[in-house]
Amino acid sequence: MFDLVPRHQQIVASILGDHYARPLTILIGISEIIMTVWILSRYKSKLNAIAQITIIATMNALEFILVPDLLLWGKFNSLFALLLIVVIYLNEFHLNKKLIN
């Protein structure tokens, strides 16, 4: 969002075009901030977890297919994305249940 990691904007430019890269990168950054506030609020946390999992899976699938050369760890990024998805799932649908009961 602050253009500190140019690779993010390069990924957006490669997928959606140079013209939209900067504004969309800013919108993605703002969306991530909003998601963080939503996570911290615990409001409809199951819906939030599903949204996170869907967004992470979709984003990483697109990047894996369209721009693997721009990813920090190349195609291994998908492994880290999968691990994050598993952590989100376990936290919300298994660990969270045990803490409440």
N, C-alpha and C positions, 0 to 999 in steps of 0.2 A: 504494500500500500504506500509506503514511504520511499519506494524505489531503492531500498537498501540491498535487495536481492534481485538483480535484473533478470535472472533466469525465470522467475515467476511470470514476468511480463512477456518474456520470449516464448514461454509455453502457451500463453493465451494468444499471442500474435500468430504462432504457428498453427494453432487450431482454428481461430476465429478471424484472423487477419490483423494486419498492422493498425488499420484505422481504428479498430475497437479495443486494441490491447490495453492502453492506459486507463480509459474509463472503466472497462470491465475488471481490470486488476484492482482498481480502487473499490468498485462495488463488491468484489469478492472479499476484500479486506474488511469492509464495513459489515458484510454478512457474517464473517467470522467473529467479529466483535459482538454482534447481536446474538449469535449462537452461544458465545461465552456467557453473556448475561443470562440467557435462557437456561444454560446448564447450571449456573450458580443459583438461580432462583428456584430450581427444582420443580417448577411449574410443568405439569404434564410430562414428567421425566421419561416415561415409556415412549411417548410420541417423539420426544427429543432424541432419545437413543435410536429409534427407527430412522429418524431424519438424518442423524449423523452417519449411521451405517450406510444408508442409501447414497448420501452425498459422497462419502469417502470411496465407496465401491465404484460409483459411476465415474467420478473424477479420475481415479486411478486406472480404471479400465480404458478410458479415453486416452490418458497419457501413455499407458503401456502400448497401446496400438498405434497412436499417432505421433508421439514425440519421445520415444524411450531414450534417445540420445541427449535430451535436455534434462533428464531426471538426475538427481544427485547421485543415486546408486544405480542408475540404469533400470533394467527390468527387475532388479532386486527390490525396488521401491514397492512393488506389489506385495512382497513378503511382509514388509513393515506395515503396509496398509492392512493386510489380513490380520496381523497381530493386533493392531489397534482396534479393528472391528471386533475381534474376539474379546479383547479387554472391555470394550464398551458393552458388548452383549452380556458377558458374565457379570459385570458390575451392576447393570440395571436389572437383569432378569433373574439372576441367581443370588449374588451377594447382597443386593439391596433387600431382597425378600427375607433373608436370614436376619438382617439387622432390624427389620421392622417387627418380626415375630418374636 
